[in-house]
């Protein structure tokens, strides 16, 4: 996620030893830095276009990478963060390559989720943590647990059914707020977060009321975090069963 500092030695070696690099990066500065590591870096960003379905773009990425693989070259796709999180093309390229008999694998990286936990001081094991792509939360009937953390990705694109827009807007985010208000009070404090991509940057962290979400500037790179709104409720029936099992265990130990 952060230029240079999050690159593992193994990932660097794959980049240096490849014949061709395909770069799906979100920052031109990072791409320039990558070009200093390898003489043949081909940017995938120009294939994005307003009004063009991202599924079409991602398929083009796979086709470009596979053309070089079929030509006998060692191909490395470089994506920001973890290459398999919110990234369709890396998974698809590996699937296609393996189906055609080529060796292919994914090298894990530090994701935006990892940075989020560190920057916001969240331990997902304390209350539990749900993650949803924001539009998926609207399109399907999903069950939200307001006693844990809720992390919503790509809220800036929420409600886009065309996969061809770079943003939606306040009216679409209001639909999301109306849905969330079934489980959270409108004055519930939420967090807008974006991790740092350059070493000279600091993470962007803003706290607002849920009701204000439609009215703030929200780039697609920012993630929305809803802290717990309810306390954990003990499951009495299960606790009683476990207590009975504990008593049986004690009896068997002492007998």
Beta strands, then each sheet from edge to edge (+ up, - down):
strand 1: 20-24
strand 2: 41-43
strand 3: 75-79
strand 4: 129-133
strand 5: 149-153
strand 6: 189-194
strand 7: 204-209
strand 8: 223-226
sheet 1: 2+ 1+ 3+
sheet 2: 4+ 5+ 8- 6+ 7-
end
